[in-house]
Amino acid sequence: YRSTSHKIGLSSSSKITAAVIMEINNYINGSFVPPSSREYIPVYDPANDQVIARVGVSGTPDVETAVTAAQKAFVSWSAKTIKSRAALMLKFHALVREHTQELAELIVQENGKNITEAIADVAKGNETVEWACSLPQLAQGQTLKVSSQVSCMDRRDPLGVVGCIVPFNFPLMVPMWTV
């Protein structure tokens, strides 16, 4: 995101106060990229109807750019061992746990959930990440000898890029399902 300051009102001491309004861009290929439309819409805090951010209006060109970048990244990601992929997920899991309160507060502000529900959203999402961390044990596969000349092999291989349209009611948990 890119932050810009906007004057939004007067404090109780009648001084002009400035709030940071985040301008949220697409995260593509390791960088924040403005939408091709160059348009932004406001994001409101449902508790007080204040604008808390502006989010880019993205369209087909933005999705195509993101998918192309993800497909290129998939080549190196799928070449990693399952153990190294799980190690990265463990780091991600630790970061989510470390920033649970901050993530929950963002959900409260943007979504309107109470803090208890927002913390639960973060926790349930991180449970999915924890499950992904166990993939070295879960994805070992197996080979079954079904007759003297035939064996059946069960393998778990990365398939490709996944996209997720996130519903408003579980803004952190549902995207974690794509992990």
Summary of the structure (lengths in Angstrom):
residues: 179
radius of gyration: 21.2
end to end distance: 22.4
largest distance: 86.8
contacts: 430
relative contact order: 0.11
helix: 42%
strand: 24%
